[in-house]
Amino acid sequence: MNECTVLNRTLTLNGTGVRKVFMVEVYKAYLFSEQAVRRRDQVVQEREPYRLAIHFSYGPISAERMQKAWKDAIVNSLGEAALEREKAGFQQFFDSIKEYRKGDVVDYDLYRNEISVYTNQELLCKIASRTVAEAVIDVLIGDQPIDENLKKGLLAAA
């Protein structure tokens, strides 16, 4: 899995990171892009598409647990005020989170301030919000990532 297609454009694998909790691998994340990405500020989703893919290695993980993990990570990265300003978009994002089982794949396709959320190749929603799209990127590779080793892996291979 070194390539994928987003909006008829071929993206290549930029890097892979592993998220562990208490030494248990929960998921592997993959960043796909057209251009090499070594730093967060190189992700300019207004100009080109990106895919962040999460492949679960552990499960089941309840929807409530995953929603809380995403919300906590977004608040840590952006602050509570940003969450409030874009309440409808974030609610749509949180509503797209389901119970995940080992083997499930969630794809976040980002382009032109819109994020499309797929679970196991089924489109769950499209959210037209720059804030939500940027928040998803920031949680994985921003200044306050959910996991520093995960961030390094996603940015390393470019």
N, C-alpha and C positions, 0 to 999 in steps of 0.2 A: 504494500500500500504506500507507494511513493508519490502518487498523483491522485487528484480528484478533479471534478468539473463543477464549477459554480457559475451559473448564468452563461453557459457555453464558453467559459474560459478555463483553460487548464492551469491548475495550481499544483505546485510541487511541495513535497514535505520539507518544511523548514526545520522542524525539531520535534522531539518527543520528550515528554516529562512524565514522571510517575508521582502520583499522590499517595502517600502512605499516612495512615493514622495508627499510632501505637504499633509500628513496624509491620502492619498489615497493608498490602497494596490494595487500595480501594479502586483506583482507575489509572489508566494511561491517557494522557492528553496529547493531541497532535495539532500542530499549527501548520496550515497550508497557505502558501502565498505565491504571487507571481515573481516577486523580487525577494532577495535574501533579507531577512529581518534579524538584526543583532541587538536592537534596542527598541523599547516600547515606542519611542517617538517616530520610528520608521513605519509604524502601522498607520497608514493614512487611508482609512476605508472610504473616504469620499472619492478617491481616485481609482482604487482597485479593490477587487473582492478578496476576502479571506475566509478561511474555514477554521474554526476551532472544533475539534472532534474529541469526544470523551468516550472511551471504551471501558465499561465497568468490568473489573476483575473480581468484584466482591458483591454480594447481595444476598437477600433483598435489603434494600435501603428504603425506608419509608419516604413518602412524598414530604411529610412534615419535617423530617430530619434534613432532607436535601434543601427544602425551602428555607429552613432556619440557617443552614450552612451558607447558602447563597446570600441571604439577607445580611447575616453578620459580616460576611466578606465584603459586600458592597458598602455597608455602613462604615467598615474599617477603612475602605479605600476612598470613598467619596464623602462620607458624612451623612448624618440623618437628614439634613436639609435638602440635599440633592434627591434623596429618596422621596421626600415630600413633594418637591417641585414637579416631579415626573411620576406622580402616584399611579395614574392610570396605566402608563407603559410598564412600570415595574410590577403592577398587579397582574397584568397580562403575562409577563415573564414568569412570575412565581406560579401562576395558574398552569403554565405549560409543564411544570415539573411534576413528574409522576413517580410512582414507586419504581425503582430501578433494580433489575436483577443482573446477576453475573452474565456477561455476554451482551447486554444492551449497549447500544451506541446512540449518543446524542450529538447531533451536529448543529453548530451555530454558524450560519452563513451570514457574513457581514459585508454590506456594500451600500454606499451612499446613504448613510445614516439610517439604515434599516437592518434589522436582524430577523432572520428566518430560523425558526427552531424546529428541528426534526428529531423524532425518536424512532430508531429502527427504520429509517427512510420515509417515515410518515410525517408530512408537514403538519405541525400542531398549530403554529401561528406565525404571523409576520407582524413585527412591531416597528412602526415608523417613528423611531426616536433615537437621535444621536446620543442622548444621555444614557439610555439603556445599552445601546451597542458599545459605547466606550466603556461602560461599567463592566460588561462581560470581559472585554479585553483586559481592563485594569485588574480584575480579580486574579487573572492568570499571569499577566506579565507586567503589571503596573508597578508603581513605587511601593505599594503595600500589598504584594501578592499573597494569596492564600498559602503559598508554599514556595520558599526561595529556591529549593532544588528543582521543583517543577518548572519554575520560571527559567532557570538556567538551562534546563533540558530543551524547552521550547525554543529558546533563542540560540542555542549552541551550534546546531549543525549547519546553519546557513552558509 
